[in-house]
Amino acid sequence: MQSLAEGGVKIGYISHSMSGFHQGPLYLSHGPFRSGYMRFEKHVFICINQRETGDRPSCGEQTGMELVREFKRLTRERNLKTRIRCQRAGCLDACDFGPSVAVYPDGIFYGGVKPADVEEIVEQHLVQNRPVERLMIDFGK
């Protein structure tokens, strides 16, 4: 990974040596993905949380697993499985924006995602590294 002097950004410090973790600063590179601390370039979490009827909305009842299947299908078809991990997740605490998806390490949250939106997210965000602004959640509103 790039050090700060090489243009990287320090994002933390790992010191849990008892379990074999690296001791020292952890950097997030601005350049191309470099293996080391992260196994995948991007990690996509798709909420499938299912709430009791009458509570807040839940992504699970709004096509959560259908979104998971579509993300996995498209990343497999594009041979991205070794670079990008798509998986189901519990509540992302974005229920009111329903069906929600989070992409890390970017920290981008998408809301109101429909199966028809998945191809755009995969192609534009995961492949071209340009978030899909029309689906991004603005938590400040």
Phi, psi and omega per residue, in radians:
M1 nan 2.733 3.114
Q2 -1.313 2.465 3.022
S3 -1.445 3.054 3.093
L4 -1.022 -0.688 -3.129
A5 -1.128 -0.449 -3.127
E6 -1.624 0.123 3.087
G7 1.752 0.122 3.102
G8 -1.428 2.954 3.129
V9 -2.053 2.205 3.113
K10 -1.293 2.162 -3.099
I11 -2.038 0.010 3.121
G12 2.950 -3.083 3.140
Y13 -2.471 2.163 -3.119
I14 -1.817 2.253 -3.098
S15 -2.410 0.331 -3.082
H16 -1.519 1.215 -3.022
S17 -1.223 -0.395 -3.131
M18 -1.044 -0.574 -3.129
S19 -1.726 0.163 3.060
G20 1.573 0.106 3.102
F21 -1.191 2.703 3.082
H22 -1.120 2.421 3.035
Q23 -1.722 2.247 3.094
G24 2.345 -3.132 -3.082
P25 -1.189 2.636 3.097
L26 -1.971 2.227 -3.067
Y27 -2.026 2.521 3.017
L28 -1.859 2.081 -3.067
S29 -1.347 2.489 3.022
H30 -1.463 -0.333 -3.064
G31 -1.508 -2.800 3.130
P32 -1.049 2.695 -3.129
F33 -1.012 2.387 3.073
R34 -2.212 2.299 -3.139
S35 -1.203 2.902 -3.125
G36 2.548 -1.563 -3.087
Y37 -1.479 -0.513 -3.120
M38 -1.900 2.412 3.130
R39 -1.418 -0.571 -3.109
F40 -2.155 2.675 3.061
E41 -1.129 -0.769 3.141
K42 -2.411 2.607 3.122
H43 -2.213 2.113 -3.085
V44 -1.868 2.133 3.124
F45 -1.899 2.151 -3.124
I46 -1.954 2.070 -3.094
C47 -1.219 2.273 3.043
I48 -2.178 0.307 -3.089
N49 -1.002 2.360 3.128
Q50 -2.047 2.038 3.115
R51 -1.672 2.866 3.018
E52 -1.146 2.607 3.103
T53 -1.036 2.380 3.107
G54 1.719 -0.357 3.064
D55 -1.359 -2.946 3.065
R56 -0.974 2.830 3.086
P57 -1.036 2.741 3.078
S58 -2.334 2.526 -3.109
C59 -1.192 -0.555 -3.113
G60 -1.033 -0.697 3.138
E61 -1.388 -0.162 -3.122
Q62 -1.957 0.883 3.002
T63 1.300 0.444 3.135
G64 -0.930 -0.900 -3.111
M65 -1.215 -0.528 3.069
E66 -1.117 -0.679 3.082
L67 -1.137 -0.745 3.122
V68 -1.011 -0.862 -3.128
R69 -1.037 -0.719 -3.109
E70 -1.209 -0.745 3.074
F71 -1.044 -0.800 -3.127
K72 -1.127 -0.730 3.135
R73 -1.062 -0.845 -3.073
L74 -1.210 -0.670 3.114
T75 -1.213 -0.600 3.083
R76 -1.152 -0.816 -3.137
E77 -1.065 -0.543 -3.126
R78 -1.641 0.172 -3.138
N79 0.960 0.754 -3.132
L80 -1.811 -0.007 -3.004
K81 -1.044 -0.481 3.134
T82 -1.478 -0.245 -3.116
R83 -1.861 -0.502 -3.040
I84 -2.288 2.290 3.139
R85 -1.909 2.157 3.079
C86 -2.007 2.234 -3.117
Q87 -2.631 2.759 3.083
R88 -1.249 2.685 -3.126
A89 -2.468 2.789 2.987
G90 -1.302 -2.853 -3.074
C91 -1.003 2.280 3.071
L92 -1.715 0.128 -3.138
D93 1.026 0.668 3.066
A94 -2.296 0.597 -3.031
C95 -0.965 -0.713 -3.081
D96 -1.175 -0.265 3.122
F97 -1.704 -0.142 -3.138
G98 0.195 2.884 -1.490
P99 -0.575 2.184 -3.050
S100 -1.983 2.632 -3.118
V101 -2.402 2.397 3.081
A102 -2.102 2.413 3.124
V103 -2.070 2.123 3.117
Y104 -2.081 2.606 0.290
P105 -1.505 0.131 -3.061
D106 -1.177 -0.467 -3.108
G107 1.252 0.455 3.140
I108 -1.627 2.271 3.070
F109 -1.958 2.321 3.067
Y110 -1.926 2.518 3.122
G111 -2.250 2.753 -3.136
G112 1.109 0.509 -3.069
V113 -1.277 2.296 3.096
K114 -1.975 2.737 3.103
P115 -0.907 -0.590 3.126
A116 -1.176 -0.312 -3.135
D117 -1.500 -0.292 -2.997
V118 -1.094 -0.739 -3.138
E119 -1.053 -0.701 3.112
E120 -1.122 -0.740 3.121
I121 -1.119 -0.785 -3.132
V122 -1.093 -0.896 -3.064
E123 -1.190 -0.865 -3.047
Q124 -1.352 -0.829 -3.056
H125 -1.517 -0.937 -3.039
L126 -1.277 -0.620 -3.136
V127 -1.574 -0.866 -3.056
Q128 -1.629 -0.078 3.102
N129 1.072 0.610 3.081
R130 -2.153 1.861 -3.127
P131 -0.968 2.609 3.130
V132 -1.506 1.690 -3.003
E133 -1.051 -0.631 -3.077
R134 -1.136 -0.338 -3.134
L135 -1.841 -0.116 -3.083
M136 -1.178 2.425 3.096
I137 -1.500 2.267 3.028
D138 -1.777 1.706 -3.090
F139 -1.221 -0.187 -3.140
G140 -1.410 -0.169 -3.112
K141 -1.404 nan nan
